[in-house]
Amino acid sequence: MKKSKFTPLASLLARALVGLCAATAQAATPAQAPSTTSAATSAACPAILKHQFNRLQDEAPQNLCQYAGKVTLVVNTASYCGFTSQYQGLEDLFAKYQSKGLVVLGFPSNDFGQQEPGSSKEIADFCFNTYGVKFPMFSKAVVVGAKRNALYQELAKATGKTPEWNFHKYLIDRNGKVLASFPSNVAPDNKTLLAAIEKAL
């Protein structure tokens, strides 16, 4: 009798143990999610943004994939140029449209007449102290010729246009398609540029 009396209890315990093991196995499955999410994020980054550059202020490496899904305006800048005052317009543009998904990326360049001779710290101080620049800026870059950086190689290939002076602008849509190229004399408040940005947003 004792044997038949305790058999149901043993059976219950066995079933509970099986259930616990199954639940543990199911709980372990989501642990793989981060790598899947990471892969999805990587896949969502358009090719044009799959580049890494050092931040101007502190030389910290920055992956441009962090701007995936945004409308991007890429500009080569200089501290001592007839167009340097465009920094103010670019910052105003960034402030106005940032919440809608616009980012301005600045690449200081000394490719045109020694107009950006300073160090990264000197450039960063100038941009912030003179124009209050808060949009992302990167270390000094080569934007023309055989030694231009990888991003500018792709921008030139996509548009057939290379910067002829400082403050040349490239507009990229949320999916990474290069929409247009604007020469230096097209100011940040230019109606054609603004219309292109608003359309992309």
N, C-alpha and C positions, 0 to 999 in steps of 0.2 A: 504493500500500500504506500509505503514511504516513497518508493521509487516512482510510482505513477503520480503521487501527490506533487513531487518536485519537478517532474518532467516539463509541465507547462511553463514553470518559472524559468527553467534553463532555456527553453525555447524562446521565451520573451527576451531574455538577456542576449541570446545569440542574435535575434532579429535587431535588437537595439544597437548592438555592436556593428552589425553590417550597415545599418542606417547611418551610424556615426562616421564610419569609414567613407561612405558615399558622400556625405555632406562635406567631410574634410577634403575629399578629392575635388568636389565642385568649387569649394572656397579657394582652392589653390589655383584654379584656372584664371581668375581675373588678375593674378599676379603677373601674368604675361602681357597684360594690356599696355603698360607703359612703353614697351618696345614697339608694339603695334602702333600706338599713338605717335611715337617718335618717328616711325617709318612713314606714317601718313603725313605728318608735318613736313618731313623732308621732301616727300613726293609732291606736296602742295607748293613748294617753293619753286618759282619759275627759274629757268636756266640763267636768265639775265641777272638774277640776284644771288646766284650761287658763288659768291666771292667773299673774301674776308680782308678787311683793311683795319689798320690801327686807328683808334679814336684820337682826334687832335689833342685833346686836353691832357691825356695821360698815357697815350700809346697802348691802351688796352685793346686787344684784338676784338673786332666786331664783325659778326656774320651778317651780311645784308639780308639773309633770309628772314631776319626779324621784322622786315618791312613787307613781307609777302602779304598780298591782299590789299595793299595801299596803292594809291596813285602817287607816283614818285617823280619829283623834279630833280634832275641831276645837274649840278652847276659847277664849273671850274672857276675858282675865285682867285683874287689877288688883293693885297692890302694897299698897293700903290699904283692904281690904275684909274683912268678916266671914268671907268664904270664902277669903281669901288662903292660909291654911294648906293648902288643897287642892293647892297647888304641889307639896308633898311627896308627896301621894298620886299625882298625875299623873306625877311623876318615877319613883316606885316602879312604877307601871303600865307606863311606857315601858321601864324596866330589865327588868322581868319578861317582857314580851311582845315586845320589839324583835326578838329572834332568830326569833320565829315570824311576823314580818311586820307588827307594829303600829307606827305612828308617831303621835305626839301633836304637833299644830301649835298653838302658842300665839299669840294675837293680843291684845296689851295694848290696852285701851280705856279712854277717859276719859268714856264716855257716861253713867255712873251716879254722880252725886254727887261729881265731882272726886276720884275714888279712884285715878286714875293720872295725876297732873299732871307727872311728871318727864320728862326727856329720854330718848332711846333708851339712852344710856350709863348713866344712873342706873337705869333699869329693868333693863337687862342685869346690872349689878353687883348689884342687889338680888336678882334671881332666882338668880344663881349663888352669891353669898356667903351668902345666907340659906337657900336650899333645894337648892343644888347642881344647879340645873336644867341638863340637857344636851339635852333634846328641842328641836326646832327652834322658835325664836321669831322673830316678825316685828315690824316697826316698828308703832308705835301706829296703830290702825285705828278707823274708825267702823263700828259693827256694827248700828246701828238707824237708822231714819228714811230720808229720801230720799237722804242722802249716804253711806249705808253702802257698803262696798266690794263689788266685783262678786261675790266668793265668797259673802259673807253674803246678798246679794240672791238668789242661786241656792239657798242653803241654806234660806232662809225660804220661797221658792217651792216647794221640794220637800217641805217638812214642814208648811207652814202655821203654823210657830212662829218667833217672833223672840225673841232674848234679852230677858228681863225684868230681868236683873241680871248681874253678873260671874260667870264660871265656868259659863256655859251650855255644853252639850256637844252636838255633832252627831257621829254615827257614820256613816262611809262605808265601803262594802265594797270589795273588791279591784277590782271592775269599775266603780266610780264611782257606784254606787247609794247614795243617802242612806237609811240604814236606820231611823234613829231620832233623836229629839231629847230631851235630858235637861235639866231645869231645874237651877238652881244648887245647890239643896239635895240633889241626888243626888251623893254624894261618889264619888271615884274607886274606892273599895273597895266600893261598893254592889253587892249581889248581882245585881240586875237588869242593871246596866250591865256587870258582869263576865261574866254569862251571854251577853249580846248580843255582847260582844267575842270571847269564846271560840268562840261559834257562827260568827261571821264569819271567824275565823282558820282 
